[in-house]
Amino acid sequence: MSPSQAPTSAPVSWSLADVNVLIDEVIAQQAKAGDGLNFRPSVWTSISACPGLSKPVKGGPKTGKSCREKWKRVR
Protein backbone atom coordinates (compact mmCIF):
# COMPACT_ATOMS: atom_id res chain seq x y z
CA MET A 1 0.00 0.00 0.00
CA SER A 2 1.43 3.38 -0.96
CA PRO A 3 1.48 6.27 1.54
CA SER A 4 -1.32 8.01 -0.35
CA GLN A 5 -3.51 4.91 0.11
CA ALA A 6 -2.73 4.48 3.81
CA PRO A 7 -5.80 4.64 6.04
CA THR A 8 -6.24 7.90 7.92
CA SER A 9 -7.12 8.10 11.57
CA ALA A 10 -10.48 9.37 12.73
CA PRO A 11 -10.70 13.13 13.26
CA VAL A 12 -10.41 14.31 16.83
CA SER A 13 -13.73 15.13 18.45
CA TRP A 14 -13.83 17.36 21.55
CA SER A 15 -16.69 17.03 24.03
CA LEU A 16 -17.30 19.65 26.68
CA ALA A 17 -15.84 17.22 29.25
CA ASP A 18 -12.68 16.85 27.11
CA VAL A 19 -12.29 20.63 26.91
CA ASN A 20 -12.68 20.90 30.69
CA VAL A 21 -9.98 18.25 31.20
CA LEU A 22 -7.71 20.12 28.78
CA ILE A 23 -8.21 23.38 30.68
CA ASP A 24 -7.58 21.67 34.03
CA GLU A 25 -4.37 20.09 32.72
CA VAL A 26 -3.12 23.37 31.27
CA ILE A 27 -3.71 25.03 34.64
CA ALA A 28 -1.89 22.17 36.40
CA GLN A 29 1.09 22.54 34.03
CA GLN A 30 1.10 26.35 34.14
CA ALA A 31 4.48 26.51 35.91
CA LYS A 32 6.12 24.89 32.83
CA ALA A 33 4.74 27.51 30.45
CA GLY A 34 6.48 30.46 28.94
CA ASP A 35 4.91 33.77 28.01
CA GLY A 36 1.31 33.45 26.85
CA LEU A 37 1.04 29.88 28.17
CA ASN A 38 3.23 28.54 25.37
CA PHE A 39 4.37 25.02 26.23
CA ARG A 40 7.08 22.85 24.74
CA PRO A 41 5.86 19.88 22.69
CA SER A 42 6.76 17.44 25.50
CA VAL A 43 4.29 19.17 27.84
CA TRP A 44 1.50 18.87 25.25
CA THR A 45 2.34 15.19 24.87
CA SER A 46 2.03 14.66 28.63
CA ILE A 47 -1.28 16.57 28.65
CA SER A 48 -2.63 14.36 25.85
CA ALA A 49 -1.67 11.26 27.88
CA CYS A 50 -3.73 12.24 30.93
CA PRO A 51 -6.56 9.80 31.76
CA GLY A 52 -9.34 12.13 30.67
CA LEU A 53 -7.94 12.57 27.15
CA SER A 54 -6.00 9.40 26.35
CA LYS A 55 -9.07 7.18 25.79
CA PRO A 56 -11.56 9.09 23.63
CA VAL A 57 -15.20 8.10 23.65
CA LYS A 58 -15.71 9.56 20.18
CA GLY A 59 -13.30 10.38 17.35
CA GLY A 60 -9.58 9.87 17.07
CA PRO A 61 -7.04 9.98 19.87
CA LYS A 62 -5.99 13.30 21.32
CA THR A 63 -2.34 13.96 20.49
CA GLY A 64 -0.02 16.64 21.78
CA LYS A 65 -0.54 18.54 18.54
CA SER A 66 -4.34 18.32 18.70
CA CYS A 67 -4.30 19.48 22.34
CA ARG A 68 -2.09 22.45 21.42
CA GLU A 69 -4.37 23.40 18.53
CA LYS A 70 -7.51 23.09 20.66
CA TRP A 71 -5.90 25.24 23.37
CA LYS A 72 -5.21 27.95 20.77
CA ARG A 73 -8.90 27.99 19.86
CA VAL A 74 -10.12 27.86 23.48
CA ARG A 75 -8.02 30.66 24.88
mmCIF file of the N, C-alpha and C atoms, coordinates in Angstrom:
data_MODEL
# 
_entry.id   MODEL 
# 
loop_
_atom_site.group_PDB 
_atom_site.id 
_atom_site.type_symbol 
_atom_site.label_atom_id 
_atom_site.label_alt_id 
_atom_site.label_comp_id 
_atom_site.label_asym_id 
_atom_site.label_entity_id 
_atom_site.label_seq_id 
_atom_site.pdbx_PDB_ins_code 
_atom_site.Cartn_x 
_atom_site.Cartn_y 
_atom_site.Cartn_z 
_atom_site.occupancy 
_atom_site.B_iso_or_equiv 
_atom_site.pdbx_formal_charge 
_atom_site.auth_seq_id 
_atom_site.auth_comp_id 
_atom_site.auth_asym_id 
_atom_site.auth_atom_id 
_atom_site.pdbx_PDB_model_num 
ATOM 1   N N  . MET A 1 1  ? 0.853   -1.171 0.000  1.00 0.00 ? 1  MET A N  1 
ATOM 2   C CA . MET A 1 1  ? 0.000   0.000  0.000  1.00 0.00 ? 1  MET A CA 1 
ATOM 3   C C  . MET A 1 1  ? 0.902   1.238  0.000  1.00 0.00 ? 1  MET A C  1 
ATOM 4   N N  . SER A 1 2  ? 0.628   2.154  -0.890 1.00 0.00 ? 2  SER A N  1 
ATOM 5   C CA . SER A 1 2  ? 1.428   3.380  -0.962 1.00 0.00 ? 2  SER A CA 1 
ATOM 6   C C  . SER A 1 2  ? 0.985   4.342  0.132  1.00 0.00 ? 2  SER A C  1 
ATOM 7   N N  . PRO A 1 3  ? 1.847   5.316  0.491  1.00 0.00 ? 3  PRO A N  1 
ATOM 8   C CA . PRO A 1 3  ? 1.480   6.274  1.536  1.00 0.00 ? 3  PRO A CA 1 
ATOM 9   C C  . PRO A 1 3  ? 0.188   7.025  1.245  1.00 0.00 ? 3  PRO A C  1 
ATOM 10  N N  . SER A 1 4  ? -0.097  7.292  -0.025 1.00 0.00 ? 4  SER A N  1 
ATOM 11  C CA . SER A 1 4  ? -1.324  8.011  -0.349 1.00 0.00 ? 4  SER A CA 1 
ATOM 12  C C  . SER A 1 4  ? -2.564  7.144  -0.140 1.00 0.00 ? 4  SER A C  1 
ATOM 13  N N  . GLN A 1 5  ? -2.385  5.809  -0.099 1.00 0.00 ? 5  GLN A N  1 
ATOM 14  C CA . GLN A 1 5  ? -3.507  4.911  0.110  1.00 0.00 ? 5  GLN A CA 1 
ATOM 15  C C  . GLN A 1 5  ? -3.618  4.450  1.555  1.00 0.00 ? 5  GLN A C  1 
ATOM 16  N N  . ALA A 1 6  ? -2.708  4.895  2.414  1.00 0.00 ? 6  ALA A N  1 
ATOM 17  C CA . ALA A 1 6  ? -2.732  4.475  3.814  1.00 0.00 ? 6  ALA A CA 1 
ATOM 18  C C  . ALA A 1 6  ? -4.003  4.988  4.480  1.00 0.00 ? 6  ALA A C  1 
ATOM 19  N N  . PRO A 1 7  ? -4.589  4.188  5.367  1.00 0.00 ? 7  PRO A N  1 
ATOM 20  C CA . PRO A 1 7  ? -5.804  4.643  6.037  1.00 0.00 ? 7  PRO A CA 1 
ATOM 21  C C  . PRO A 1 7  ? -5.499  5.825  6.965  1.00 0.00 ? 7  PRO A C  1 
ATOM 22  N N  . THR A 1 8  ? -6.431  6.748  7.048  1.00 0.00 ? 8  THR A N  1 
ATOM 23  C CA . THR A 1 8  ? -6.240  7.897  7.916  1.00 0.00 ? 8  THR A CA 1 
ATOM 24  C C  . THR A 1 8  ? -6.946  7.637  9.229  1.00 0.00 ? 8  THR A C  1 
ATOM 25  N N  . SER A 1 9  ? -6.479  8.281  10.277 1.00 0.00 ? 9  SER A N  1 
ATOM 26  C CA . SER A 1 9  ? -7.116  8.102  11.573 1.00 0.00 ? 9  SER A CA 1 
ATOM 27  C C  . SER A 1 9  ? -8.377  8.961  11.632 1.00 0.00 ? 9  SER A C  1 
ATOM 28  N N  . ALA A 1 10 ? -9.235  8.618  12.562 1.00 0.00 ? 10 ALA A N  1 
ATOM 29  C CA . ALA A 1 10 ? -10.477 9.366  12.726 1.00 0.00 ? 10 ALA A CA 1 
ATOM 30  C C  . ALA A 1 10 ? -10.157 10.782 13.208 1.00 0.00 ? 10 ALA A C  1 
ATOM 31  N N  . PRO A 1 11 ? -10.943 11.764 12.787 1.00 0.00 ? 11 PRO A N  1 
ATOM 32  C CA . PRO A 1 11 ? -10.704 13.126 13.262 1.00 0.00 ? 11 PRO A CA 1 
ATOM 33  C C  . PRO A 1 11 ? -10.970 13.222 14.762 1.00 0.00 ? 11 PRO A C  1 
ATOM 34  N N  . VAL A 1 12 ? -10.254 14.114 15.393 1.00 0.00 ? 12 VAL A N  1 
ATOM 35  C CA . VAL A 1 12 ? -10.413 14.310 16.832 1.00 0.00 ? 12 VAL A CA 1 
ATOM 36  C C  . VAL A 1 12 ? -11.735 15.018 17.091 1.00 0.00 ? 12 VAL A C  1 
ATOM 37  N N  . SER A 1 13 ? -12.462 14.536 18.068 1.00 0.00 ? 13 SER A N  1 
ATOM 38  C CA . SER A 1 13 ? -13.729 15.132 18.454 1.00 0.00 ? 13 SER A CA 1 
ATOM 39  C C  . SER A 1 13 ? -13.616 15.561 19.916 1.00 0.00 ? 13 SER A C  1 
ATOM 40  N N  . TRP A 1 14 ? -13.968 16.798 20.209 1.00 0.00 ? 14 TRP A N  1 
ATOM 41  C CA . TRP A 1 14 ? -13.827 17.358 21.554 1.00 0.00 ? 14 TRP A CA 1 
ATOM 42  C C  . TRP A 1 14 ? -15.200 17.547 22.188 1.00 0.00 ? 14 TRP A C  1 
ATOM 43  N N  . SER A 1 15 ? -15.466 16.811 23.250 1.00 0.00 ? 15 SER A N  1 
ATOM 44  C CA . SER A 1 15 ? -16.688 17.025 24.029 1.00 0.00 ? 15 SER A CA 1 
ATOM 45  C C  . SER A 1 15 ? -16.419 18.143 25.030 1.00 0.00 ? 15 SER A C  1 
ATOM 46  N N  . LEU A 1 16 ? -17.461 18.635 25.652 1.00 0.00 ? 16 LEU A N  1 
ATOM 47  C CA . LEU A 1 16 ? -17.296 19.654 26.682 1.00 0.00 ? 16 LEU A CA 1 
ATOM 48  C C  . LEU A 1 16 ? -16.446 19.114 27.832 1.00 0.00 ? 16 LEU A C  1 
ATOM 49  N N  . ALA A 1 17 ? -16.636 17.842 28.186 1.00 0.00 ? 17 ALA A N  1 
ATOM 50  C CA . ALA A 1 17 ? -15.844 17.224 29.252 1.00 0.00 ? 17 ALA A CA 1 
ATOM 51  C C  . ALA A 1 17 ? -14.366 17.177 28.863 1.00 0.00 ? 17 ALA A C  1 
ATOM 52  N N  . ASP A 1 18 ? -14.069 16.871 27.588 1.00 0.00 ? 18 ASP A N  1 
ATOM 53  C CA . ASP A 1 18 ? -12.684 16.852 27.109 1.00 0.00 ? 18 ASP A CA 1 
ATOM 54  C C  . ASP A 1 18 ? -12.051 18.237 27.224 1.00 0.00 ? 18 ASP A C  1 
ATOM 55  N N  . VAL A 1 19 ? -12.796 19.258 26.841 1.00 0.00 ? 19 VAL A N  1 
ATOM 56  C CA . VAL A 1 19 ? -12.285 20.628 26.913 1.00 0.00 ? 19 VAL A CA 1 
ATOM 57  C C  . VAL A 1 19 ? -12.016 21.009 28.365 1.00 0.00 ? 19 VAL A C  1 
ATOM 58  N N  . ASN A 1 20 ? -12.902 20.607 29.267 1.00 0.00 ? 20 ASN A N  1 
ATOM 59  C CA . ASN A 1 20 ? -12.684 20.896 30.688 1.00 0.00 ? 20 ASN A CA 1 
ATOM 60  C C  . ASN A 1 20 ? -11.430 20.209 31.213 1.00 0.00 ? 20 ASN A C  1 
ATOM 61  N N  . VAL A 1 21 ? -11.192 18.962 30.800 1.00 0.00 ? 21 VAL A N  1 
ATOM 62  C CA . VAL A 1 21 ? -9.979  18.249 31.203 1.00 0.00 ? 21 VAL A CA 1 
ATOM 63  C C  . VAL A 1 21 ? -8.758  18.967 30.644 1.00 0.00 ? 21 VAL A C  1 
ATOM 64  N N  . LEU A 1 22 ? -8.821  19.387 29.397 1.00 0.00 ? 22 LEU A N  1 
ATOM 65  C CA . LEU A 1 22 ? -7.706  20.121 28.783 1.00 0.00 ? 22 LEU A CA 1 
ATOM 66  C C  . LEU A 1 22 ? -7.396  21.389 29.576 1.00 0.00 ? 22 LEU A C  1 
ATOM 67  N N  . ILE A 1 23 ? -8.412  22.149 29.919 1.00 0.00 ? 23 ILE A N  1 
ATOM 68  C CA . ILE A 1 23 ? -8.213  23.384 30.679 1.00 0.00 ? 23 ILE A CA 1 
ATOM 69  C C  . ILE A 1 23 ? -7.608  23.076 32.048 1.00 0.00 ? 23 ILE A C  1 
ATOM 70  N N  . ASP A 1 24 ? -8.117  22.055 32.723 1.00 0.00 ? 24 ASP A N  1 
ATOM 71  C CA . ASP A 1 24 ? -7.577  21.671 34.031 1.00 0.00 ? 24 ASP A CA 1 
ATOM 72  C C  . ASP A 1 24 ? -6.111  21.273 33.932 1.00 0.00 ? 24 ASP A C  1 
ATOM 73  N N  . GLU A 1 25 ? -5.764  20.520 32.895 1.00 0.00 ? 25 GLU A N  1 
ATOM 74  C CA . GLU A 1 25 ? -4.372  20.087 32.719 1.00 0.00 ? 25 GLU A CA 1 
ATOM 75  C C  . GLU A 1 25 ? -3.455  21.261 32.395 1.00 0.00 ? 25 GLU A C  1 
ATOM 76  N N  . VAL A 1 26 ? -3.930  22.189 31.584 1.00 0.00 ? 26 VAL A N  1 
ATOM 77  C CA . VAL A 1 26 ? -3.123  23.375 31.271 1.00 0.00 ? 26 VAL A CA 1 
ATOM 78  C C  . VAL A 1 26 ? -2.859  24.174 32.552 1.00 0.00 ? 26 VAL A C  1 
ATOM 79  N N  . ILE A 1 27 ? -3.882  24.313 33.375 1.00 0.00 ? 27 ILE A N  1 
ATOM 80  C CA . ILE A 1 27 ? -3.707  25.028 34.644 1.00 0.00 ? 27 ILE A CA 1 
ATOM 81  C C  . ILE A 1 27 ? -2.704  24.292 35.531 1.00 0.00 ? 27 ILE A C  1 
ATOM 82  N N  . ALA A 1 28 ? -2.800  22.963 35.583 1.00 0.00 ? 28 ALA A N  1 
ATOM 83  C CA . ALA A 1 28 ? -1.887  22.170 36.403 1.00 0.00 ? 28 ALA A CA 1 
ATOM 84  C C  . ALA A 1 28 ? -0.441  22.280 35.915 1.00 0.00 ? 28 ALA A C  1 
ATOM 85  N N  . GLN A 1 29 ? -0.245  22.462 34.616 1.00 0.00 ? 29 GLN A N  1 
ATOM 86  C CA . GLN A 1 29 ? 1.094   22.538 34.027 1.00 0.00 ? 29 GLN A CA 1 
ATOM 87  C C  . GLN A 1 29 ? 1.577   23.978 33.860 1.00 0.00 ? 29 GLN A C  1 
ATOM 88  N N  . GLN A 1 30 ? 0.830   24.926 34.359 1.00 0.00 ? 30 GLN A N  1 
ATOM 89  C CA . GLN A 1 30 ? 1.095   26.347 34.140 1.00 0.00 ? 30 GLN A CA 1 
ATOM 90  C C  . GLN A 1 30 ? 2.530   26.752 34.479 1.00 0.00 ? 30 GLN A C  1 
ATOM 91  N N  . ALA A 1 31 ? 3.121   26.151 35.496 1.00 0.00 ? 31 ALA A N  1 
ATOM 92  C CA . ALA A 1 31 ? 4.484   26.505 35.905 1.00 0.00 ? 31 ALA A CA 1 
ATOM 93  C C  . ALA A 1 31 ? 5.514   26.188 34.814 1.00 0.00 ? 31 ALA A C  1 
ATOM 94  N N  . LYS A 1 32 ? 5.194   25.283 33.906 1.00 0.00 ? 32 LYS A N  1 
ATOM 95  C CA . LYS A 1 32 ? 6.120   24.890 32.834 1.00 0.00 ? 32 LYS A CA 1 
ATOM 96  C C  . LYS A 1 32 ? 5.965   25.750 31.589 1.00 0.00 ? 32 LYS A C  1 
ATOM 97  N N  . ALA A 1 33 ? 5.050   26.699 31.633 1.00 0.00 ? 33 ALA A N  1 
ATOM 98  C CA . ALA A 1 33 ? 4.744   27.508 30.452 1.00 0.00 ? 33 ALA A CA 1 
ATOM 99  C C  . ALA A 1 33 ? 5.621   28.744 30.383 1.00 0.00 ? 33 ALA A C  1 
ATOM 100 N N  . GLY A 1 34 ? 5.793   29.195 29.170 1.00 0.00 ? 34 GLY A N  1 
ATOM 101 C CA . GLY A 1 34 ? 6.476   30.461 28.938 1.00 0.00 ? 34 GLY A CA 1 
ATOM 102 C C  . GLY A 1 34 ? 5.444   31.570 28.829 1.00 0.00 ? 34 GLY A C  1 
ATOM 103 N N  . ASP A 1 35 ? 5.827   32.652 28.198 1.00 0.00 ? 35 ASP A N  1 
ATOM 104 C CA . ASP A 1 35 ? 4.908   33.767 28.007 1.00 0.00 ? 35 ASP A CA 1 
ATOM 105 C C  . ASP A 1 35 ? 3.697   33.331 27.192 1.00 0.00 ? 35 ASP A C  1 
ATOM 106 N N  . GLY A 1 36 ? 2.537   33.762 27.594 1.00 0.00 ? 36 GLY A N  1 
ATOM 107 C CA . GLY A 1 36 ? 1.312   33.453 26.855 1.00 0.00 ? 36 GLY A CA 1 
ATOM 108 C C  . GLY A 1 36 ? 0.883   32.005 26.953 1.00 0.00 ? 36 GLY A C  1 
ATOM 109 N N  . LEU A 1 37 ? 1.314   31.301 27.992 1.00 0.00 ? 37 LEU A N  1 
ATOM 110 C CA . LEU A 1 37 ? 1.036   29.877 28.167 1.00 0.00 ? 37 LEU A CA 1 
ATOM 111 C C  . LEU A 1 37 ? 1.461   29.060 26.951 1.00 0.00 ? 37 LEU A C  1 
ATOM 112 N N  . ASN A 1 38 ? 2.655   29.314 26.468 1.00 0.00 ? 38 ASN A N  1 
ATOM 113 C CA . ASN A 1 38 ? 3.229   28.535 25.375 1.00 0.00 ? 38 ASN A CA 1 
ATOM 114 C C  . ASN A 1 38 ? 4.070   27.421 25.974 1.00 0.00 ? 38 ASN A C  1 
ATOM 115 N N  . PHE A 1 39 ? 3.678   26.185 25.698 1.00 0.00 ? 39 PHE A N  1 
ATOM 116 C CA . PHE A 1 39 ? 4.367   25.020 26.232 1.00 0.00 ? 39 PHE A CA 1 
ATOM 117 C C  . PHE A 1 39 ? 5.256   24.389 25.170 1.00 0.00 ? 39 PHE A C  1 
ATOM 118 N N  . ARG A 1 40 ? 6.251   23.663 25.637 1.00 0.00 ? 40 ARG A N  1 
ATOM 119 C CA . ARG A 1 40 ? 7.080   22.850 24.740 1.00 0.00 ? 40 ARG A CA 1 
ATOM 120 C C  . ARG A 1 40 ? 6.257   21.640 24.296 1.00 0.00 ? 40 ARG A C  1 
ATOM 121 N N  . PRO A 1 41 ? 6.619   21.045 23.181 1.00 0.00 ? 41 PRO A N  1 
ATOM 122 C CA . PRO A 1 41 ? 5.857   19.878 22.691 1.00 0.00 ? 41 PRO A CA 1 
ATOM 123 C C  . PRO A 1 41 ? 5.761   18.736 23.705 1.00 0.00 ? 41 PRO A C  1 
ATOM 124 N N  . SER A 1 42 ? 6.792   18.529 24.517 1.00 0.00 ? 42 SER A N  1 
ATOM 125 C CA . SER A 1 42 ? 6.761   17.436 25.498 1.00 0.00 ? 42 SER A CA 1 
ATOM 126 C C  . SER A 1 42 ? 5.658   17.643 26.538 1.00 0.00 ? 42 SER A C  1 
ATOM 127 N N  . VAL A 1 43 ? 5.360   18.890 26.880 1.00 0.00 ? 43 VAL A N  1 
ATOM 128 C CA . VAL A 1 43 ? 4.292   19.170 27.844 1.00 0.00 ? 43 VAL A CA 1 
ATOM 129 C C  . VAL A 1 43 ? 2.941   18.832 27.210 1.00 0.00 ? 43 VAL A C  1 
ATOM 130 N N  . TRP A 1 44 ? 2.757   19.193 25.929 1.00 0.00 ? 44 TRP A N  1 
ATOM 131 C CA . TRP A 1 44 ? 1.497   18.869 25.255 1.00 0.00 ? 44 TRP A CA 1 
ATOM 132 C C  . TRP A 1 44 ? 1.322   17.358 25.139 1.00 0.00 ? 44 TRP A C  1 
ATOM 133 N N  . THR A 1 45 ? 2.413   16.642 24.941 1.00 0.00 ? 45 THR A N  1 
ATOM 134 C CA . THR A 1 45 ? 2.343   15.188 24.874 1.00 0.00 ? 45 THR A CA 1 
ATOM 135 C C  . THR A 1 45 ? 1.900   14.613 26.215 1.00 0.00 ? 45 THR A C  1 
ATOM 136 N N  . SER A 1 46 ? 2.438   15.158 27.316 1.00 0.00 ? 46 SER A N  1 
ATOM 137 C CA . SER A 1 46 ? 2.028   14.659 28.633 1.00 0.00 ? 46 SER A CA 1 
ATOM 138 C C  . SER A 1 46 ? 0.573   15.023 28.930 1.00 0.00 ? 46 SER A C  1 
ATOM 139 N N  . ILE A 1 47 ? 0.123   16.189 28.472 1.00 0.00 ? 47 ILE A N  1 
ATOM 140 C CA . ILE A 1 47 ? -1.278  16.567 28.653 1.00 0.00 ? 47 ILE A CA 1 
ATOM 141 C C  . ILE A 1 47 ? -2.184  15.607 27.879 1.00 0.00 ? 47 ILE A C  1 
ATOM 142 N N  . SER A 1 48 ? -1.799  15.261 26.662 1.00 0.00 ? 48 SER A N  1 
ATOM 143 C CA . SER A 1 48 ? -2.629  14.357 25.853 1.00 0.00 ? 48 SER A CA 1 
ATOM 144 C C  . SER A 1 48 ? -2.684  12.949 26.449 1.00 0.00 ? 48 SER A C  1 
ATOM 145 N N  . ALA A 1 49 ? -1.707  12.593 27.280 1.00 0.00 ? 49 ALA A N  1 
ATOM 146 C CA . ALA A 1 49 ? -1.667  11.260 27.877 1.00 0.00 ? 49 ALA A CA 1 
ATOM 147 C C  . ALA A 1 49 ? -2.439  11.171 29.191 1.00 0.00 ? 49 ALA A C  1 
ATOM 148 N N  . CYS A 1 50 ? -2.991  12.277 29.666 1.00 0.00 ? 50 CYS A N  1 
ATOM 149 C CA . CYS A 1 50 ? -3.730  12.238 30.935 1.00 0.00 ? 50 CYS A CA 1 
ATOM 150 C C  . CYS A 1 50 ? -4.973  11.371 30.761 1.00 0.00 ? 50 CYS A C  1 
ATOM 151 N N  . PRO A 1 51 ? -5.441  10.753 31.860 1.00 0.00 ? 51 PRO A N  1 
ATOM 152 C CA . PRO A 1 51 ? -6.560  9.797  31.764 1.00 0.00 ? 51 PRO A CA 1 
ATOM 153 C C  . PRO A 1 51 ? -7.822  10.339 31.092 1.00 0.00 ? 51 PRO A C  1 
ATOM 154 N N  . GLY A 1 52 ? -8.130  11.591 31.258 1.00 0.00 ? 52 GLY A N  1 
ATOM 155 C CA . GLY A 1 52 ? -9.345  12.131 30.671 1.00 0.00 ? 52 GLY A CA 1 
ATOM 156 C C  . GLY A 1 52 ? -9.281  12.326 29.168 1.00 0.00 ? 52 GLY A C  1 
ATOM 157 N N  . LEU A 1 53 ? -8.075  12.326 28.595 1.00 0.00 ? 53 LEU A N  1 
ATOM 158 C CA . LEU A 1 53 ? -7.937  12.568 27.152 1.00 0.00 ? 53 LEU A CA 1 
ATOM 159 C C  . LEU A 1 53 ? -7.367  11.385 26.378 1.00 0.00 ? 53 LEU A C  1 
ATOM 160 N N  . SER A 1 54 ? -6.707  10.458 27.058 1.00 0.00 ? 54 SER A N  1 
ATOM 161 C CA . SER A 1 54 ? -6.001  9.396  26.350 1.00 0.00 ? 54 SER A CA 1 
ATOM 162 C C  . SER A 1 54 ? -6.914  8.315  25.778 1.00 0.00 ? 54 SER A C  1 
ATOM 163 N N  . LYS A 1 55 ? -8.140  8.203  26.287 1.00 0.00 ? 55 LYS A N  1 
ATOM 164 C CA . LYS A 1 55 ? -9.075  7.182  25.791 1.00 0.00 ? 55 LYS A CA 1 
ATOM 165 C C  . LYS A 1 55 ? -10.361 7.867  25.331 1.00 0.00 ? 55 LYS A C  1 
ATOM 166 N N  . PRO A 1 56 ? -10.382 8.346  24.093 1.00 0.00 ? 56 PRO A N  1 
ATOM 167 C CA . PRO A 1 56 ? -11.559 9.090  23.628 1.00 0.00 ? 56 PRO A CA 1 
ATOM 168 C C  . PRO A 1 56 ? -12.795 8.207  23.487 1.00 0.00 ? 56 PRO A C  1 
ATOM 169 N N  . VAL A 1 57 ? -13.921 8.790  23.813 1.00 0.00 ? 57 VAL A N  1 
ATOM 170 C CA . VAL A 1 57 ? -15.198 8.096  23.651 1.00 0.00 ? 57 VAL A CA 1 
ATOM 171 C C  . VAL A 1 57 ? -15.634 8.194  22.192 1.00 0.00 ? 57 VAL A C  1 
ATOM 172 N N  . LYS A 1 58 ? -15.297 9.311  21.565 1.00 0.00 ? 58 LYS A N  1 
ATOM 173 C CA . LYS A 1 58 ? -15.709 9.559  20.183 1.00 0.00 ? 58 LYS A CA 1 
ATOM 174 C C  . LYS A 1 58 ? -14.538 10.173 19.431 1.00 0.00 ? 58 LYS A C  1 
ATOM 175 N N  . GLY A 1 59 ? -14.336 9.787  18.185 1.00 0.00 ? 59 GLY A N  1 
ATOM 176 C CA . GLY A 1 59 ? -13.302 10.377 17.354 1.00 0.00 ? 59 GLY A CA 1 
ATOM 177 C C  . GLY A 1 59 ? -11.935 9.762  17.595 1.00 0.00 ? 59 GLY A C  1 
ATOM 178 N N  . GLY A 1 60 ? -10.942 10.354 16.967 1.00 0.00 ? 60 GLY A N  1 
ATOM 179 C CA . GLY A 1 60 ? -9.579  9.865  17.067 1.00 0.00 ? 60 GLY A CA 1 
ATOM 180 C C  . GLY A 1 60 ? -8.924  10.248 18.375 1.00 0.00 ? 60 GLY A C  1 
ATOM 181 N N  . PRO A 1 61 ? -7.742  9.682  18.626 1.00 0.00 ? 61 PRO A N  1 
ATOM 182 C CA . PRO A 1 61 ? -7.042  9.979  19.875 1.00 0.00 ? 61 PRO A CA 1 
ATOM 183 C C  . PRO A 1 61 ? -6.558  11.425 19.928 1.00 0.00 ? 61 PRO A C  1 
ATOM 184 N N  . LYS A 1 62 ? -6.490  11.944 21.118 1.00 0.00 ? 62 LYS A N  1 
ATOM 185 C CA . LYS A 1 62 ? -5.993  13.303 21.324 1.00 0.00 ? 62 LYS A CA 1 
ATOM 186 C C  . LYS A 1 62 ? -4.464  13.223 21.383 1.00 0.00 ? 62 LYS A C  1 
ATOM 187 N N  . THR A 1 63 ? -3.797  13.922 20.514 1.00 0.00 ? 63 THR A N  1 
ATOM 188 C CA . THR A 1 63 ? -2.339  13.960 20.489 1.00 0.00 ? 63 THR A CA 1 
ATOM 189 C C  . THR A 1 63 ? -1.868  15.279 21.094 1.00 0.00 ? 63 THR A C  1 
ATOM 190 N N  . GLY A 1 64 ? -0.569  15.379 21.296 1.00 0.00 ? 64 GLY A N  1 
ATOM 191 C CA . GLY A 1 64 ? -0.022  16.637 21.777 1.00 0.00 ? 64 GLY A CA 1 
ATOM 192 C C  . GLY A 1 64 ? -0.347  17.781 20.834 1.00 0.00 ? 64 GLY A C  1 
ATOM 193 N N  . LYS A 1 65 ? -0.250  17.502 19.540 1.00 0.00 ? 65 LYS A N  1 
ATOM 194 C CA . LYS A 1 65 ? -0.539  18.537 18.538 1.00 0.00 ? 65 LYS A CA 1 
ATOM 195 C C  . LYS A 1 65 ? -2.008  18.949 18.570 1.00 0.00 ? 65 LYS A C  1 
ATOM 196 N N  . SER A 1 66 ? -2.912  17.972 18.681 1.00 0.00 ? 66 SER A N  1 
ATOM 197 C CA . SER A 1 66 ? -4.338  18.323 18.697 1.00 0.00 ? 66 SER A CA 1 
ATOM 198 C C  . SER A 1 66 ? -4.695  19.082 19.972 1.00 0.00 ? 66 SER A C  1 
ATOM 199 N N  . CYS A 1 67 ? -4.057  18.740 21.094 1.00 0.00 ? 67 CYS A N  1 
ATOM 200 C CA . CYS A 1 67 ? -4.297  19.479 22.340 1.00 0.00 ? 67 CYS A CA 1 
ATOM 201 C C  . CYS A 1 67 ? -3.805  20.915 22.213 1.00 0.00 ? 67 CYS A C  1 
ATOM 202 N N  . ARG A 1 68 ? -2.631  21.100 21.622 1.00 0.00 ? 68 ARG A N  1 
ATOM 203 C CA . ARG A 1 68 ? -2.089  22.452 21.425 1.00 0.00 ? 68 ARG A CA 1 
ATOM 204 C C  . ARG A 1 68 ? -3.008  23.268 20.524 1.00 0.00 ? 68 ARG A C  1 
ATOM 205 N N  . GLU A 1 69 ? -3.485  22.693 19.448 1.00 0.00 ? 69 GLU A N  1 
ATOM 206 C CA . GLU A 1 69 ? -4.368  23.397 18.528 1.00 0.00 ? 69 GLU A CA 1 
ATOM 207 C C  . GLU A 1 69 ? -5.707  23.744 19.185 1.00 0.00 ? 69 GLU A C  1 
ATOM 208 N N  . LYS A 1 70 ? -6.248  22.808 19.964 1.00 0.00 ? 70 LYS A N  1 
ATOM 209 C CA . LYS A 1 70 ? -7.509  23.089 20.655 1.00 0.00 ? 70 LYS A CA 1 
ATOM 210 C C  . LYS A 1 70 ? -7.305  24.206 21.679 1.00 0.00 ? 70 LYS A C  1 
ATOM 211 N N  . TRP A 1 71 ? -6.188  24.200 22.384 1.00 0.00 ? 71 TRP A N  1 
ATOM 212 C CA . TRP A 1 71 ? -5.902  25.239 23.373 1.00 0.00 ? 71 TRP A CA 1 
ATOM 213 C C  . TRP A 1 71 ? -5.838  26.613 22.691 1.00 0.00 ? 71 TRP A C  1 
ATOM 214 N N  . LYS A 1 72 ? -5.261  26.686 21.497 1.00 0.00 ? 72 LYS A N  1 
ATOM 215 C CA . LYS A 1 72 ? -5.206  27.955 20.772 1.00 0.00 ? 72 LYS A CA 1 
ATOM 216 C C  . LYS A 1 72 ? -6.610  28.469 20.490 1.00 0.00 ? 72 LYS A C  1 
ATOM 217 N N  . ARG A 1 73 ? -7.533  27.581 20.159 1.00 0.00 ? 73 ARG A N  1 
ATOM 218 C CA . ARG A 1 73 ? -8.902  27.991 19.862 1.00 0.00 ? 73 ARG A CA 1 
ATOM 219 C C  . ARG A 1 73 ? -9.675  28.343 21.137 1.00 0.00 ? 73 ARG A C  1 
ATOM 220 N N  . VAL A 1 74 ? -9.397  27.640 22.233 1.00 0.00 ? 74 VAL A N  1 
ATOM 221 C CA . VAL A 1 74 ? -10.122 27.859 23.478 1.00 0.00 ? 74 VAL A CA 1 
ATOM 222 C C  . VAL A 1 74 ? -9.736  29.177 24.131 1.00 0.00 ? 74 VAL A C  1 
ATOM 223 N N  . ARG A 1 75 ? -8.449  29.450 24.162 1.00 0.00 ? 75 ARG A N  1 
ATOM 224 C CA . ARG A 1 75 ? -8.024  30.658 24.882 1.00 0.00 ? 75 ARG A CA 1 
ATOM 225 C C  . ARG A 1 75 ? -8.338  31.871 24.101 1.00 0.00 ? 75 ARG A C  1 
# 
